[in-house]
Amino acid sequence: MNLLSQTRPAKKRQFAFIEASKLGQALFHVATGQPFTMTSIRPFKAQDADILQHVFYRAVQEGAVGAYSVAERAAWASAPNAPPNWAQRLGSEITLVAERDGQPAGFITLGRDGHVDLLFVLPEEMGSGIAAALHDRMLSEADQRDIPRLTTEASVIARRFLLKQGWRELTEQKIELGGVWLTNYRMEKRLTPRSVG
């Protein structure tokens, strides 16, 4: 029996996900000495598009420095401004936004087919529990929709994170972006059917 089930029984798995994420965030801030602030997860709104492009751009250009070269990062995220179809792309998916102190700090997208296309957090939030909170909420959304299998094409950094979340690596692959070849990983996570009650 874990600590969460001893202190507060969860009626649904989504509450257990949220509580576990909050515990992880609190432990991170205690360990690092940073002030603790709560993270909230909410659905995407059209006005989020520009700030989420900023999160994406910084995550690639600053957060992926140790995993990808300057040329690779430039091919992946070449401009800080959102492309014309960015808001439509985010709006067509189940997009969840993590806020820290009322400001977007990360986001994740889930397709109705179970494909996780985007998962990015601000560089200063890496390791803070925001990605885990987004992932847990995404699992809850997939569970509510009876999606049996999740897939993604993960970056080098996302691969490490997703393996810790129980994903399975299928294959390493090379993709071409603007004449530059980048490494990513096809991955999957099979979900158990939603529990009743």
C-alpha positions as CSV (number, residue, x, y, z in Angstrom):
1,M,0.0,0.0,0.0
2,N,1.4,3.4,-1.0
3,L,1.4,6.6,1.0
4,L,-1.3,8.1,-1.2
5,S,-3.8,5.3,-0.5
6,Q,-3.1,5.5,3.2
7,T,-3.7,9.2,3.5
8,R,-6.5,9.8,1.0
9,P,-8.3,7.1,-1.0
10,A,-8.7,8.2,-4.6
11,K,-12.1,7.5,-6.2
12,K,-10.7,7.6,-9.7
13,R,-7.2,7.0,-11.1
14,Q,-6.9,10.6,-12.4
15,F,-6.9,11.9,-8.8
16,A,-4.2,9.5,-7.9
17,F,-2.1,10.7,-10.9
18,I,-2.6,14.4,-9.8
19,E,-1.8,13.7,-6.2
20,A,1.4,11.8,-7.1
21,S,2.5,14.6,-9.4
22,K,2.0,17.2,-6.7
23,L,4.0,15.0,-4.2
24,G,6.8,14.8,-6.8
25,Q,6.8,18.5,-7.3
26,A,7.0,19.1,-3.5
27,L,9.9,16.7,-3.1
28,F,11.8,18.4,-6.0
29,H,11.4,21.8,-4.4
30,V,12.4,20.5,-1.0
31,A,15.5,18.8,-2.5
32,T,16.6,21.9,-4.5
33,G,15.6,24.6,-2.0
34,Q,13.5,26.3,-4.6
35,P,10.2,27.9,-3.4
36,F,7.3,25.5,-3.9
37,T,4.6,26.6,-6.3
38,M,1.7,24.5,-7.5
39,T,1.2,23.4,-11.1
40,S,-2.2,23.2,-12.6
41,I,-3.1,21.4,-15.8
42,R,-5.9,22.7,-18.0
43,P,-7.1,22.3,-21.6
44,F,-5.6,24.4,-24.4
45,K,-7.2,27.7,-25.4
46,A,-6.7,29.4,-28.7
47,Q,-4.9,32.3,-27.1
48,D,-2.2,29.9,-25.7
49,A,-0.8,29.3,-29.2
50,D,1.9,32.0,-29.2
51,I,3.2,31.3,-25.7
52,L,3.2,27.5,-26.3
53,Q,5.3,28.2,-29.4
54,H,7.7,30.1,-27.1
55,V,7.8,27.1,-24.7
56,F,8.5,24.8,-27.7
57,Y,11.2,27.0,-29.1
58,R,13.0,27.4,-25.8
59,A,12.7,23.7,-25.0
60,V,14.4,22.8,-28.2
61,Q,17.0,25.6,-28.4
62,E,17.9,25.6,-24.7
63,G,16.6,22.4,-23.2
64,A,18.0,20.0,-25.9
65,V,21.5,21.5,-25.9
66,G,23.2,18.4,-24.6
67,A,21.4,16.0,-26.9
68,Y,21.3,17.8,-30.3
69,S,23.7,20.0,-32.2
70,V,23.1,23.6,-33.1
71,A,22.3,22.6,-36.7
72,E,19.9,19.9,-35.5
73,R,18.1,22.3,-33.1
74,A,17.9,24.9,-35.8
75,A,16.2,22.4,-38.2
76,W,13.8,21.3,-35.5
77,A,12.8,24.8,-34.2
78,S,14.1,27.4,-36.6
79,A,12.1,30.4,-35.5
80,P,10.6,31.7,-32.3
81,N,7.4,32.8,-34.0
82,A,4.6,30.3,-34.5
83,P,4.0,28.9,-38.0
84,P,0.6,29.8,-39.6
85,N,-1.0,26.5,-38.7
86,W,0.3,26.2,-35.1
87,A,-3.0,27.1,-33.3
88,Q,-4.9,24.8,-35.6
89,R,-2.5,22.0,-35.0
90,L,-2.8,22.4,-31.2
91,G,-6.6,22.8,-31.3
92,S,-7.1,19.7,-33.4
93,E,-5.5,17.5,-30.7
94,I,-6.3,17.0,-27.0
95,T,-3.8,19.6,-25.9
96,L,-3.1,20.1,-22.2
97,V,-1.3,23.1,-20.7
98,A,0.7,23.1,-17.5
99,E,0.7,26.4,-15.6
100,R,3.1,27.4,-12.9
101,D,2.1,30.5,-11.0
102,G,-0.6,31.2,-13.7
103,Q,1.9,31.1,-16.6
104,P,2.2,28.3,-19.2
105,A,5.3,26.2,-18.5
106,G,4.7,23.1,-20.6
107,F,2.2,21.3,-22.8
108,I,1.4,17.9,-24.2
109,T,-0.7,16.8,-27.2
110,L,-2.7,13.6,-27.5
111,G,-4.3,12.6,-30.8
112,R,-7.6,10.8,-30.8
113,D,-5.7,7.8,-32.3
114,G,-3.4,7.7,-29.2
115,H,-0.4,9.4,-30.8
116,V,1.5,11.8,-28.5
117,D,2.9,14.4,-30.9
118,L,4.3,17.1,-28.6
119,L,5.6,17.2,-25.0
120,F,7.6,20.2,-24.1
121,V,8.5,22.1,-20.9
122,L,10.5,25.3,-20.3
123,P,14.2,24.5,-19.8
124,E,14.1,25.8,-16.2
125,E,11.2,23.4,-15.5
126,M,13.0,20.2,-16.6
127,G,13.1,17.8,-13.7
128,S,10.6,19.8,-11.7
129,G,7.6,17.4,-12.2
130,I,5.8,19.4,-14.8
131,A,6.4,16.8,-17.6
132,A,5.3,14.1,-15.2
133,A,2.1,16.0,-14.3
134,L,1.3,16.5,-18.0
135,H,2.0,12.9,-18.7
136,D,-0.2,11.7,-15.9
137,R,-3.1,13.9,-16.9
138,M,-2.7,12.7,-20.5
139,L,-2.9,9.1,-19.3
140,S,-6.2,10.0,-17.6
141,E,-7.5,11.6,-20.8
142,A,-6.6,8.5,-22.8
143,D,-8.2,6.3,-20.2
144,Q,-11.4,8.3,-20.3
145,R,-11.5,7.8,-24.0
146,D,-10.7,4.1,-23.9
147,I,-7.6,4.5,-26.0
148,P,-5.7,1.2,-25.6
149,R,-2.3,2.1,-27.0
150,L,-0.2,5.3,-27.0
151,T,2.5,5.9,-29.6
152,T,5.1,8.6,-30.1
153,E,8.3,9.5,-31.9
154,A,10.4,10.7,-29.0
155,S,13.5,12.9,-28.9
156,V,16.7,11.7,-27.2
157,I,15.6,13.6,-24.0
158,A,11.9,12.5,-24.2
159,R,13.0,8.9,-24.6
160,R,14.7,8.9,-21.2
161,F,11.7,10.4,-19.6
162,L,9.2,8.1,-21.2
163,L,11.1,5.0,-20.4
164,K,10.8,6.0,-16.7
165,Q,7.0,6.3,-17.3
166,G,6.7,2.7,-18.5
167,W,6.9,3.3,-22.3
168,R,8.6,0.7,-24.5
169,E,11.1,1.6,-27.2
170,L,10.3,0.1,-30.6
171,T,13.1,1.4,-32.8
172,E,15.6,4.2,-33.2
173,Q,15.1,6.1,-36.4
174,K,16.5,9.0,-38.4
175,I,14.3,11.8,-39.7
176,E,15.2,14.6,-42.1
177,L,14.2,18.2,-41.3
178,G,15.4,20.9,-43.6
179,G,18.3,18.7,-44.9
180,V,19.5,17.8,-41.4
181,W,19.1,14.3,-40.0
182,L,17.9,13.9,-36.4
183,T,17.6,10.8,-34.2
184,N,14.4,9.9,-32.5
185,Y,12.7,6.8,-31.2
186,R,9.4,5.2,-32.0
187,M,7.8,4.2,-28.7
188,E,4.6,2.8,-27.3
189,K,2.7,2.4,-24.1
190,R,-0.2,0.0,-23.8
191,L,-2.9,1.0,-21.4
192,T,-5.1,-1.3,-19.3
193,P,-8.8,-0.8,-19.6
194,R,-10.4,1.7,-17.3
195,S,-11.5,0.3,-13.9
196,V,-15.2,0.6,-13.1
197,G,-16.3,2.1,-9.8
